[in-house]
Amino acid sequence: MNINNLMQQAQKMQKEYSKKINEFNNKEFEYNYQNGCVIIKMTGALKIIKLTINKSLIDPDDVITLEEMVSEAINNAIALITDKKNDLAPSNGLF
């Protein structure tokens, strides 16, 4: 195999990977934290589309707990989506 063929193969793989990443970034994911306490709808590009908080969690005397739950839910959703995105990477080490 000559260098030109290798370059063409690498370019083709890069183009396919870029297409997968673009599709992934536009895909929508829904993350359900603790049986519906907090539901986050987010794109693969980590843009929050919708955030739903169970009304029973809203306690004006305990804002800190709600803030912690929402933060944890968002961080968990980001971690899961990031892991899925990392799984798209070619395993041959070219990218």
C-alpha positions in Angstrom: 0.0 0.0 0.0 1.5 3.4 -0.9 1.4 6.6 1.0 -1.3 8.1 -1.3 -3.7 5.3 -0.5 -3.0 5.7 3.2 -3.7 9.4 3.0 -7.0 8.8 1.1 -8.0 6.2 3.6 -7.2 8.6 6.5 -9.1 11.4 4.8 -12.1 9.2 4.3 -12.1 8.1 7.9 -11.8 11.7 9.1 -14.7 12.7 6.9 -16.9 9.8 8.2 -15.9 10.7 11.8 -16.7 14.3 11.3 -20.1 13.3 9.9 -20.8 11.1 12.9 -19.8 13.8 15.3 -22.0 16.4 13.6 -25.0 14.0 13.7 -24.2 13.2 17.4 -24.0 16.9 18.3 -27.5 17.4 16.9 -29.0 14.3 18.5 -31.2 14.8 21.5 -30.8 12.9 24.7 -33.1 12.7 27.8 -31.6 12.0 31.2 -34.0 11.0 34.0 -32.4 11.7 37.5 -33.7 9.8 40.5 -37.0 8.5 39.0 -38.2 11.8 37.6 -37.0 14.2 40.2 -35.1 16.1 37.5 -35.4 15.4 33.8 -33.0 17.0 31.4 -33.3 17.0 27.6 -29.9 17.9 26.1 -28.2 17.8 22.7 -25.0 15.8 22.0 -23.3 19.3 21.9 -24.3 19.6 25.6 -26.9 22.3 25.1 -29.8 22.0 27.5 -33.1 22.0 25.6 -35.4 21.5 28.5 -35.1 21.1 32.3 -38.0 19.7 34.2 -38.1 19.7 38.0 -40.6 17.6 39.9 -42.9 20.1 41.7 -42.7 18.1 45.0 -39.0 19.1 45.2 -39.6 22.8 45.3 -39.4 23.8 49.0 -38.7 27.5 49.5 -37.1 26.6 52.9 -34.6 24.2 51.3 -33.3 25.7 48.1 -29.8 24.2 48.6 -31.0 20.7 48.2 -32.8 21.5 45.0 -29.8 23.3 43.6 -27.5 20.4 44.5 -29.9 17.9 42.8 -30.2 20.0 39.6 -26.4 20.4 39.5 -25.8 16.7 40.0 -28.4 15.8 37.4 -26.8 18.1 34.8 -23.3 16.8 35.6 -24.4 13.2 35.3 -26.1 13.9 32.0 -23.0 15.6 30.6 -20.8 12.7 31.7 -23.1 10.1 30.0 -23.3 12.1 26.8 -19.6 12.7 26.8 -19.0 8.9 27.2 -21.3 8.2 24.3 -19.5 10.8 22.2 -16.1 9.3 23.1 -17.3 5.9 21.9 -17.6 7.3 18.4 -13.9 7.9 18.1 -12.1 5.5 15.8 -10.0 2.9 17.8 -7.1 3.0 15.4 -5.6 6.1 17.0 -5.7 8.2 13.9 -7.8 11.0 15.4 
